[in-house]
Amino acid sequence: MQYQPALHFSSGAHPAETRKLPLCPVLGLPLVSADTETVIRTLLAPGRRTVFFLNAHCANIRASNASYAAALARADYVLPDGIGVELAARMQGRRLAANLNGTDLTPRLLRLAARWGMSVFLIGGTPGTADVAAQRLCLDIPGLRIAGTRDGFAGAARPEEAIDEINASGADIVLVAMGVPQQELWIDEHRHLIDAPLVLGVGALFDFLAGNVRRAPAWVRRRRMEWAWRLAMEPRRLAKRYLVGNATFLARAATHAVRQTDAQRVLDIAISGTALAVLGLPMLAVAALVRLDSKGPALFKQVRVGKDGTPFGVYKFRSMHVDAEARRAALLATSDREGVCFKSRNDPRITRIGKYLRRLSIDELPQIINVLKGEMSIVGPRPALPEEVANYPQRAMGRLDVKPGITGLWQVAGRANIGFDKMIDLDLAYVRSRSTLLNLILIMLTFRAVLSGRGAY
């Protein structure tokens, strides 16, 4: 393996990406919420960026280490790592777009960096670990340019010498693997002296690459249980981190979620939790009737568009035959409703029992689960299909500023009897004026709307 000094990449080396990555606040810290490919291309775009990762263990350290917390706050981007952070986001009624753990993301980032002729410097690990990790990267990523390596002990103890070597190498990317929080503190203190456009704190990556630590099998990682694998491999060393630490993290996340919960979320949890307890057995009976009436599952899960355009799976009792989606395109011309939202009073796809479920809005009851998960609210605009949102006029996008709901102004005003433009007017009016009092009024009016059946088909 030969180190190859390189000039920093130019804006013409690859497609420029100037957009900032979308952020989602979790535990009071803005985390990146975007797919892996978008994140990689943004990080490699022209510009200076410092990137850290946050998992449950990092969050616990952040709670007691003010310097580390400040370093995270000063980073350009903090990427979510692991199921713990995802659960913390869900407790707050939010959803992160992807798990962006450094062990998987960094090699993918380096593959694209190699294609774009960029070089990387590795600093960290025990003596010799960075060298072995660099050799492994060269074998796995043909064409990757290694600008240099230094260990994380004596090699990092003389920061001026280390930084001079990094800058002399012309590295475009610097990977720092000294463990949390040492690597973040080292980067935060010296970042202004490092010329490389992109610096990442990558934790145990070098140990994984060098074979010092064995990664969990792919099937374990897919189930988001790598922490359990590591605990099984090193129970004495990691018991406190993963058993006590995970419990501490979840308690902290729950406490934060309660403190941050607004009145609408409290209302959502109270009503949906009570409804599920009271209606659980009747819903099981409805599920049995659906199964007896026609072939197929009792529940139907369909992709809808939620708050800020985030897709999610909405739950409903199946009121149509199982081939309904395949037959939809042929029926679009029969829609009884103006605008982009399809609705047909005599839809031949509806089952016999489905007519009654729709008439009484019973088919919507499983969305109580969506409310508990934080994907929907009790009150809000109805969740739209992705193809409908794709055809929205610009003003209609405002209905995506809040969580979709089981009921709302549209439902109590006439449901399917109301055209698309009027529906948008009602939804936007709700977005502008929503309050706990308005939500309670709409919930009460919903019972009258359901009993009358007006516009339900």
C-alpha positions, 0 to 999 in steps of 0.5 A: 500500500502506497500513500498518495498525496492528492490535491483537494477535489475541485468543484468540477470533480463531481456533481455539486450538491449545495442543498443542506441536509434535512434535520430532525431534532432528537433529545434537543439535538438536530440529527440528519434525516435523509437517505444514505445516498443523499447524505453521502453526496452532500458530505462529499460536495464542495465545502468544509464539513465536520460530521459526528454520529450519535447513538444511545451511548453517545447520548448518555455521555452527552448528558454528563459531559458539557464539552462533548455536548458543545462539540456535538452542537458545533458540528455541521452534521450529526448522523443518527446511529442505531435503534435507540436514537430511532426510538427516541425520535418516535417517542417525540412523534418524529421519524428519522429517514435512515439509520446512518451508522458510521460503520456502514456509511463510511465505506459507502462514502469512500467508494464514491470518494474513490470514483471522484479521485479523492483521498483519505487520511486515517488517524486513530486506533492502537498502533498498527490498527489504522495501517491494517484498516487502510489495507482492508479499505484498499482491498475492498475499494479499488482505486481508493487513495490513502493519503496517510495513517497515524495511530490514536495514541502517540500519533495523536498525542502530538496534535501539531505534528499530526495536523502538519502531516494531515495537511501535507498529505493533501487529504480530502477526507480525514477519519478520526477513530479515538472513541467517544468522546475523545475523537469529537473533542480532538476534532472540535479543538483542532478542526480550524487547523485541518485543511481537509474539507471533510472530517468524520469521527468514526468510533470503532470503524478501524477495529472492525476493518482491521478485524480486532472486533467482529461485526454481527452477522448481516441478519442480526444487523438487519434486525437492529440487534447488533448491540446485543451481539456485541454484548454477547461477545464482550459481556463483562466489558459492555454489560454496563454500557448496553444494559444499564446504559440502554435503560438509562437512555430510554428513560432519558428519552421518555422524560424528554419526550414528555417534557416536549410533548405539546397539548395535541400529542397529549390529546392524541395519546389519551384518546387513542390509548383509551379508544384502543382499550375500549374498542380492542375486542369489537375491532377483533370482531370486525377483523373476523367479519372482514375475513369471512366476507372475502379473501384476504387479510383483515387489515390493509396497509397503504403508503400515505404521505404524512407531515413534511412529506414523509411517507408512512403506512396507514392502517385500515380495515380492508373494505375492498377486494385484494386486487383493488390497487391493480383495478384503480387506474381503470376506474379513475374516469368514474370518480364522483369527486372533482380534483386529484383525489379519486372517489367513486360512490359505486366503486365495484372494488368495495366488498359487501361488508366494506360498504357498511365499514365505510358508511360508519367510518369503522374502516378507519379505526385501525389508524388509532395505531398510527396515532399512537406511533406518532405518524398521525393525530386524531385531528388533521387533514386526511393522509393523501396518496403519494400520486395525489401529492405529486399532482398537488398545486403549490398551495395544497402543499401547506396541508403537509405542515401538520400531521394527518388526522383521522378526522378534521374539518373536511370530515365533519363538513361533508367528506366525499361530497366536498370537492378537492379545492374546497377540501384544501381550503378547509385543511389550510384553515385548520393548519392556520387556526388549530388549537386544543379547543378546536380539536375537541370541537371537531372530535365531538362533531365527528360523532354527528358526522359518522351517525349521519353518514353524509359523504361516506362511501 
